[in-house]
Amino acid sequence: MRTQVAIIGGGPAGLLLSQLLHNQGIETIVLERRTRDYVLSRIRAGVLETGFAGLMREAGVGGRMDAEGYVHAGTRIAHNDEMFRVDFEALTGGHVLVYGQTEVTRDLYEARDAAGGQTLHECAGVKPRDVDTDQPFITFLHGGKMNRLDCDFIAGCDGFYGPSRQAIPEEVRTEFEKTYPFGWLGMLSETPPVDHELVYSNSDRGFALCSMRNEGLSRYYIQCPLADSPDDWPDEDFWEELKRRIPAEMAERLVTGPSIEKSIAPLRSYVCEPMRWGRLFLCGDAAHIVPPTGAKGLNTAASDVNYLYRALLAHYKDNDDEGLERYSDTALARIWKTQRFSWWMTNVLHRYPEQSPFDLRVQQADLAYLRDNETAQKALAENYIGLPY
């Protein structure tokens, strides 16, 4: 087999890159370790930055997103019983879209099917080879036999545990990591959202987030110890704890119901440098992870896709390799800014096991400054809707 761009990973990043390239007449083959049903069953966040939404439209797959997505022109931040709103549109003229990652992936799969794009699922033992030469290729097991895929370039969109990053020599990679001493217990329920915008809450008992998928599907999170299991949290206990962590007037109107999904996610920050080795380019979780507090995980993958897509387009259309040569530096410059924002949001909203009375007072002052200062709110709004590509 041969293609121009081989893409490892059939999640939203890999599929978006393949669709953008297809529209420009550039051939791709996507290799995915899991089944299509498994990829579509993954429950993930769904806050889309302005840039991500623009890429979906550019790829020709933004129709359902624009019709069914929820425009969020602001967000609410609470500290115990006090709450204030950050108005994205008034401060920046922009907004975010709430549209589930599952729906993004479904739209991209349907577009790839319609275009006749080749996506191979249940590929095992995927290994990029000779990536530092001008003739890279990938070997993998599929359909009961070993296969070889020759290509011009490889895009590693295969997540943190995929093989792409491991193809960069260990002595070349520099990895930066911060782990947080707590996780998020998330629960999905077929209940109306408690508010029409996201609510981030810092309470004496820990962090909470009120989110949604649509008018009848809500997603709630509470900070919990990493040692906890979802089984430790019956639905009734979750709802009661959530009510304790959000303002009383909001707790009173909260509609509860049985969970349809419940899980605990650890929080971590991670960056791998460089994001390019020869003709291999890393995108998304293969190169970086952010805590979910700032809603940046999927969006940082999209910014990588944007830079790589435009660099590949310049290569094939204009014989210009500057974008490819600068890809890692360009992508990392934005990634570190989103890392800073996600780290700051996490620090200002969560309770840490070793926080001193001084630390708590500084945290309260940070929230009060944000509440009272338009410049601080504008900085949050600019980062939340997405820094320009």
C-alpha positions in Angstrom: 0.0 0.0 0.0 1.0 3.6 -0.6 -0.4 7.0 0.2 0.9 10.5 0.5 0.1 11.1 4.2 -0.4 8.1 6.6 -2.4 9.0 9.7 -2.1 6.9 12.8 -5.2 7.3 14.9 -8.9 7.4 13.9 -10.1 9.8 16.5 -11.3 13.4 15.8 -7.8 14.8 15.2 -6.8 12.1 12.6 -10.2 12.2 10.9 -10.2 16.0 10.7 -6.7 16.1 9.2 -7.7 13.4 6.7 -10.8 15.3 5.6 -9.0 18.6 5.2 -6.3 17.0 3.1 -8.8 15.1 1.0 -10.6 18.3 0.1 -7.3 19.5 -1.3 -6.7 16.3 -3.3 -4.1 15.0 -1.0 -4.3 11.2 -0.4 -4.5 9.7 3.1 -5.0 6.4 4.8 -6.0 6.3 8.4 -5.0 3.4 10.7 -7.0 2.9 13.9 -6.3 0.4 16.7 -9.9 0.1 17.9 -13.2 -0.6 16.2 -15.3 2.2 14.8 -18.0 1.5 17.4 -15.5 1.8 20.2 -14.2 5.1 18.9 -17.8 6.5 18.7 -18.7 5.2 22.2 -16.0 7.3 23.9 -17.5 10.0 26.1 -15.4 13.2 25.9 -15.8 16.9 26.4 -17.5 19.0 23.8 -16.5 22.7 24.2 -15.2 23.8 20.8 -13.1 26.9 20.4 -13.7 29.4 17.6 -10.7 28.0 15.7 -11.9 24.4 16.0 -15.4 25.3 14.7 -13.8 27.1 11.8 -11.7 24.0 10.8 -14.9 21.9 10.9 -16.5 24.3 8.5 -13.4 24.4 6.3 -13.4 20.6 6.2 -17.1 20.7 5.0 -18.4 19.0 8.1 -19.8 21.9 10.1 -23.5 21.7 9.1 -24.8 19.6 11.9 -22.5 21.3 14.4 -23.9 24.7 13.5 -27.5 23.5 13.5 -27.3 21.5 16.8 -24.4 23.0 18.7 -25.1 25.4 21.6 -23.5 28.8 21.4 -22.0 29.8 24.8 -21.4 33.5 25.0 -20.0 33.3 28.5 -19.4 31.2 31.6 -20.2 31.4 35.3 -17.7 31.1 38.1 -18.8 30.5 41.7 -17.0 30.6 45.0 -19.2 29.1 47.7 -22.5 31.0 47.4 -21.2 33.9 45.3 -21.3 33.7 41.5 -20.3 36.0 38.7 -20.4 35.8 34.9 -17.6 36.3 32.4 -19.2 37.6 29.1 -17.1 36.2 26.2 -19.0 38.2 23.5 -18.8 41.5 25.3 -15.1 41.1 26.1 -13.9 39.6 22.9 -16.7 39.5 20.3 -16.4 35.7 20.3 -18.0 32.5 21.8 -17.6 28.8 22.1 -19.8 26.0 20.8 -21.0 23.1 23.0 -21.1 20.1 20.7 -20.0 16.6 21.9 -16.8 15.1 20.8 -18.8 11.9 19.9 -20.8 14.0 17.4 -17.7 15.6 16.0 -16.3 12.2 15.4 -19.5 10.9 13.9 -19.7 13.8 11.4 -16.1 13.2 10.4 -16.6 9.5 9.9 -19.7 10.1 7.7 -17.8 12.6 5.6 -14.9 10.2 5.1 -17.3 7.4 4.1 -19.0 9.7 1.6 -15.6 10.6 0.2 -14.5 7.0 -0.1 -11.6 7.6 2.2 -9.7 4.5 3.5 -9.8 3.9 7.2 -8.5 0.6 8.6 -9.8 -0.4 12.0 -8.4 -3.0 14.4 -4.8 -2.4 13.3 -2.4 -4.0 15.7 1.4 -3.7 16.2 1.5 -0.4 14.3 5.1 0.8 14.0 6.4 3.8 12.1 9.7 3.1 10.5 12.5 5.0 8.8 10.8 8.3 9.8 14.1 10.2 9.7 14.6 9.3 6.0 12.7 10.5 2.9 11.0 7.1 2.5 9.1 6.5 5.8 6.7 3.6 6.1 4.5 1.9 8.6 4.1 -1.8 9.4 1.0 -3.2 11.0 -1.1 -6.3 11.5 -4.6 -6.1 9.9 -6.9 -8.8 8.5 -4.7 -11.5 9.9 -1.5 -10.5 8.0 1.3 -8.1 8.3 1.0 -5.0 6.0 3.3 -2.2 4.9 2.2 1.3 4.2 4.6 3.5 2.3 4.1 7.2 2.4 5.6 10.7 2.2 4.7 11.8 5.7 3.3 10.3 8.9 0.9 12.1 11.2 0.8 10.6 14.7 -2.7 11.3 16.0 -2.7 8.2 18.2 -2.9 9.5 21.7 -0.6 9.3 24.7 -0.2 5.5 24.5 0.2 5.2 20.8 3.4 4.2 19.0 4.2 7.5 17.2 5.9 9.4 20.0 8.0 6.3 20.8 9.4 6.4 17.3 11.2 9.6 18.3 14.5 8.5 19.8 14.5 8.7 23.6 17.7 10.8 23.7 16.0 13.3 21.4 12.8 13.7 23.4 12.4 16.1 26.3 9.2 15.4 28.3 7.6 17.8 30.8 5.0 16.6 33.2 3.0 17.7 36.2 0.5 15.4 38.0 -2.3 16.8 40.2 -3.2 15.2 43.5 -6.9 14.7 42.7 -9.2 13.5 39.9 -12.6 14.4 38.4 -15.5 12.2 39.1 -17.9 12.8 36.1 -21.5 11.7 35.8 -23.7 11.9 32.7 -27.5 12.0 33.3 -30.6 12.4 31.1 -31.6 15.6 33.0 -31.9 19.2 31.9 -28.8 21.3 32.7 -28.9 23.4 35.8 -27.8 26.4 33.8 -27.6 27.3 30.1 -23.9 28.0 30.5 -21.0 26.1 32.1 -20.6 26.8 35.8 -17.2 26.4 37.4 -17.4 26.3 41.2 -14.7 26.6 43.9 -16.1 25.6 47.3 -14.7 24.7 50.7 -15.4 21.1 49.9 -13.6 21.1 46.5 -14.2 21.9 42.9 -17.4 21.2 40.9 -18.4 21.8 37.2 -21.9 21.9 35.8 -21.8 21.2 32.1 -24.2 19.7 29.4 -24.4 18.0 26.1 -27.9 19.2 25.1 -31.2 20.3 26.7 -31.9 16.9 28.0 -28.4 15.6 28.7 -26.2 17.0 31.5 -22.6 16.3 32.5 -21.5 17.1 36.1 -18.1 16.8 37.7 -16.7 16.9 41.3 -13.1 16.9 42.5 -12.3 13.6 44.3 -9.3 11.7 45.6 -7.4 9.7 43.1 -7.9 6.6 45.2 -11.7 6.8 44.8 -13.6 4.5 42.4 -16.9 5.3 40.7 -18.3 2.4 42.7 -17.6 4.5 45.9 -20.1 7.1 44.6 -23.7 6.0 44.4 -25.8 8.4 42.4 -27.5 9.8 45.5 -24.2 10.6 47.2 -22.9 12.3 44.0 -25.9 14.5 43.8 -25.8 15.5 47.4 -22.1 16.3 47.2 -22.6 18.3 44.0 -25.3 20.4 45.7 -22.9 21.2 48.6 -20.4 22.6 46.1 -22.5 24.9 44.0 -24.4 28.0 45.1 -27.6 27.3 47.1 -30.0 28.9 44.6 -28.5 26.7 41.9 -28.6 23.6 44.1 -32.3 24.2 44.7 -33.2 24.0 41.0 -30.9 21.1 40.2 -32.8 18.2 38.5 -31.4 14.9 39.5 -31.8 11.4 38.0 -30.0 8.1 37.4 -26.5 8.2 35.9 -26.0 6.7 32.4 -22.2 6.9 32.7 -19.8 7.6 35.6 -16.0 7.7 35.6 -13.0 9.2 37.3 -10.3 11.0 35.3 -6.9 11.9 36.7 -5.6 15.4 36.0 -2.1 15.9 34.5 -0.1 18.3 32.3 2.3 16.9 29.8 4.3 18.1 26.9 6.8 16.3 24.6 9.4 18.3 22.6 10.0 18.1 19.7 6.7 17.3 18.0 8.5 16.4 14.7 11.2 13.9 13.9 12.1 13.7 10.3 8.8 13.0 8.4 6.9 12.1 11.5 4.6 14.8 13.1 2.8 14.4 16.4 -0.7 15.8 16.9 -2.8 16.0 20.0 -2.4 13.7 23.0 0.5 12.0 21.3 2.5 15.1 22.2 0.6 16.9 25.0 -2.1 16.6 27.6 -3.8 19.3 29.6 -6.1 19.0 32.7 -9.7 19.4 31.5 -10.4 22.6 33.6 -9.9 24.9 30.7 -11.6 22.7 28.0 -8.4 22.6 25.9 -7.7 18.9 25.2 -9.6 18.4 21.9 -8.9 22.1 21.0 -5.2 21.8 21.3 -5.3 18.8 19.0 -7.2 20.9 16.5 -4.6 23.6 16.6 -1.9 21.0 15.8 -4.1 19.8 12.9 -4.4 23.3 11.6 -0.6 23.9 11.5 0.2 20.5 10.0 -2.6 20.7 7.4 -1.4 24.1 6.2 2.2 23.0 6.1 1.4 19.9 4.1 -0.8 22.0 1.7 2.1 24.4 1.2 4.4 21.4 0.5 2.2 19.7 -2.1 0.7 22.8 -3.8 3.7 25.3 -3.6 6.7 23.1 -3.0 7.2 25.2 0.2 8.6 23.3 3.2 8.9 26.1 5.6 5.7 25.2 7.5 6.9 21.6 7.9 10.3 22.7 9.1 8.8 25.0 11.7 5.8 22.8 12.6 7.1 21.8 16.0 8.1 25.3 17.1 4.9 26.8 15.8 2.7 24.2 17.5 4.6 24.2 20.8 4.4 28.0 21.1 0.6 27.8 21.2 0.6 24.6 23.3 2.6 26.1 26.1 0.1 29.0 26.3 -2.8 26.6 26.6 -0.8 24.7 29.2 -0.4 27.9 31.2 -4.1 28.7 31.0 -5.2 25.1 32.0 -2.7 25.1 34.9 -4.0 28.5 36.1 -7.7 27.5 35.9 -6.9 24.3 37.8 -5.0 26.1 40.5 -7.6 28.8 41.1 -10.6 26.5 41.3 -9.4 23.4 43.1 -8.5 22.5 46.7 -5.1 21.0 47.2 -4.3 18.6 50.1 -1.5 20.7 51.4 -3.0 24.2 51.0 -2.1 26.5 53.9 -4.4 29.3 55.2 -2.1 31.6 53.2 -2.6 29.6 50.0 -6.4 29.7 50.4 -6.4 33.5 51.0 -4.4 34.0 47.8 -6.8 31.8 45.9 -9.7 33.8 47.2 -8.0 37.0 46.2 -7.4 35.6 42.7 -11.1 34.9 42.3 -12.0 38.3 43.7 -9.6 40.0 41.3 -11.2 38.1 38.4 -14.7 39.1 39.6 -13.9 42.8 39.8 -11.4 43.4 37.0 -12.4 43.6 33.4 -8.9 43.1 32.1 -8.6 39.8 34.0 -11.9 38.7 32.7 -10.9 39.6 29.1 -7.7 37.5 29.5 -9.8 34.5 30.6 -12.3 35.0 27.8 -9.6 35.3 25.1 -8.0 32.1 26.3 -11.3 30.2 26.7 -12.7 31.0 23.3 -9.2 30.1 21.8 -6.1 31.9 21.0 -5.7 32.6 17.3 -3.8 30.1 15.2 
